[in-house]
């Protein structure tokens, strides 16, 4: 049965036993631990050993992280408010639309919105 990777992070934080440490996903766990000051260096150390088996990485983190509550909001990039307008108007991908938004003026964007307005409710 698949284990939620965040349950393993929670188990490390709370020092609870785990049935299957082979389900440990180092990438997600290292991101979670990088948001706390007391575990950021440990997460960085695991990033320097990407070929280490997940069970060994779990054992390292479980043995070195002190018990405590570590809950931080994950960083999410704010999207430009007119990104979808440019994507729809030109048929661009997200990356290409972001590049286009760097050169478009507010008048250009206003014209796009008006030309795409179909009316109605």
C-alpha positions as CSV (number, residue, x, y, z in Angstrom):
1,X,0.0,0.0,0.0
2,X,1.4,3.4,-0.9
3,X,2.2,5.8,1.9
4,X,1.7,9.5,1.8
5,X,5.2,11.1,1.7
6,X,4.1,13.8,4.1
7,X,3.1,11.1,6.6
8,X,6.8,10.0,6.6
9,X,7.9,13.6,7.2
10,X,5.4,13.8,10.1
11,X,6.7,10.5,11.5
12,X,10.2,11.9,11.5
13,X,9.1,15.1,13.2
14,X,7.1,13.3,15.8
15,X,9.6,10.3,16.2
16,X,6.9,7.7,15.5
17,X,7.7,4.3,14.1
18,X,7.2,3.7,10.4
19,X,6.1,0.4,8.8
20,X,7.8,0.9,5.4
21,X,10.6,3.5,5.1
22,X,11.2,2.3,1.5
23,X,8.3,4.6,0.5
24,X,10.3,7.6,1.6
25,X,10.6,10.2,-1.2
26,X,13.8,12.2,-0.5
27,X,13.0,15.1,-2.9
28,X,9.7,16.0,-1.2
29,X,10.9,15.4,2.2
30,X,14.0,17.6,1.7
31,X,11.8,20.4,0.5
32,X,9.6,20.0,3.6
33,X,12.6,20.0,5.9
34,X,14.2,23.0,4.1
35,X,11.6,25.3,5.4
36,X,12.7,25.0,9.1
37,X,15.8,26.6,10.4
38,X,16.8,23.6,12.5
39,X,16.5,21.1,9.7
40,X,17.6,23.1,6.6
41,X,21.2,22.0,6.9
42,X,20.2,18.3,7.2
43,X,18.0,18.6,4.1
44,X,21.0,20.2,2.3
45,X,23.2,17.3,3.4
46,X,20.8,14.8,1.9
47,X,20.7,16.8,-1.3
48,X,24.5,16.3,-1.6
49,X,23.9,12.5,-1.6
50,X,21.2,11.9,-4.3
51,X,22.3,8.3,-5.0
52,X,21.9,7.2,-1.4
53,X,19.0,4.7,-1.1
54,X,15.7,6.2,0.3
55,X,15.8,3.9,3.3
56,X,19.2,5.2,4.3
57,X,18.1,8.8,3.8
58,X,15.1,8.1,6.0
59,X,17.2,6.6,8.7
60,X,19.6,9.6,8.6
61,X,16.8,12.1,8.9
62,X,15.0,10.1,11.5
63,X,18.1,9.8,13.6
64,X,19.2,13.5,13.4
65,X,16.0,15.5,13.3
66,X,14.9,16.5,16.8
67,X,11.3,15.9,17.8
68,X,9.2,19.0,17.2
69,X,6.4,20.6,15.2
70,X,7.5,22.0,11.9
71,X,4.7,23.2,9.6
72,X,5.5,25.8,7.0
73,X,3.5,27.0,4.0
74,X,5.1,25.8,0.8
75,X,6.2,28.6,-1.6
76,X,4.0,29.1,-4.6
77,X,4.8,31.6,-7.3
78,X,2.2,34.3,-7.8
79,X,1.0,34.2,-11.4
80,X,0.5,37.4,-13.4
81,X,-3.1,38.5,-13.4
82,X,-3.3,38.7,-17.2
83,X,-1.4,35.5,-17.9
84,X,-4.5,33.5,-19.0
85,X,-5.6,36.4,-21.3
86,X,-2.3,36.3,-23.2
87,X,-2.3,32.5,-23.4
88,X,-5.8,32.5,-24.8
89,X,-5.3,35.4,-27.2
90,X,-2.1,34.2,-28.8
91,X,-2.4,30.5,-28.1
92,X,0.9,30.6,-26.2
93,X,2.2,28.3,-23.6
94,X,2.6,29.5,-20.1
95,X,6.3,30.2,-20.5
96,X,5.9,32.0,-23.8
97,X,3.0,34.1,-22.4
98,X,5.2,35.1,-19.4
99,X,7.9,36.3,-21.8
100,X,5.3,38.2,-23.8
101,X,3.9,40.0,-20.7
102,X,7.4,41.6,-20.2
103,X,6.9,43.6,-23.4
104,X,3.2,44.1,-23.5
105,X,1.7,47.4,-22.3
106,X,-1.5,47.8,-20.3
107,X,-3.1,49.2,-23.5
108,X,-2.2,46.0,-25.4
109,X,-3.7,43.9,-22.6
110,X,-6.8,46.0,-22.5
111,X,-7.3,45.7,-26.3
112,X,-6.9,41.9,-26.0
113,X,-9.5,41.7,-23.3
114,X,-12.0,43.8,-25.3
115,X,-11.4,41.8,-28.5
116,X,-12.0,38.6,-26.6
117,X,-15.1,39.8,-24.8
118,X,-18.1,37.8,-26.2
119,X,-20.7,39.7,-24.2
120,X,-23.5,38.1,-22.2
121,X,-23.3,37.2,-18.6
